[in-house]
Amino acid sequence: MTRRTRPISWIRAALNAFEAFPEGAKSICLGALTIAAEGGKADVAKPLHGLGSGVFEIALPFKGDAFRVVYAVQLAGEIWVVHAFQKKSTRGLKTPKREIDLVKDRLKSLKEMLR
């Protein structure tokens, strides 16, 4: 039995932000996205609560910095990467409210676009 790998699509702003990540951080995140595309969940990924089911955050501590990639698994049969950012505060695990608000806005726009 072969598992169907779903395509990974990016909101342009998320891709642009992701491109600025260090190479090592990018490759770990891409590995986690590949696992998601294959129907699994990487160890560095966790559900992002308050945004509905199927929204996950890759939380990556990397060389003293913290990187985040937010993706949705239940949109049009694809994995959609909606946000990528470097978290400034390494204290506290919570994702900053402005980042959550941005994810909410992008998810809303994306759902309307995919209708």
Secondary structure, DSSP 8 states (H G I E B T S, - for coil): -------EEE-HHHHHHHHTS-HHHHHHHHHHHHHHHTT---TTEEE-TTS-TTEEEEEEEETTEEEEEEEEEEETTEEEEEEEEEES--SS-S--HHHHHHHHHHHHHHHHHH-
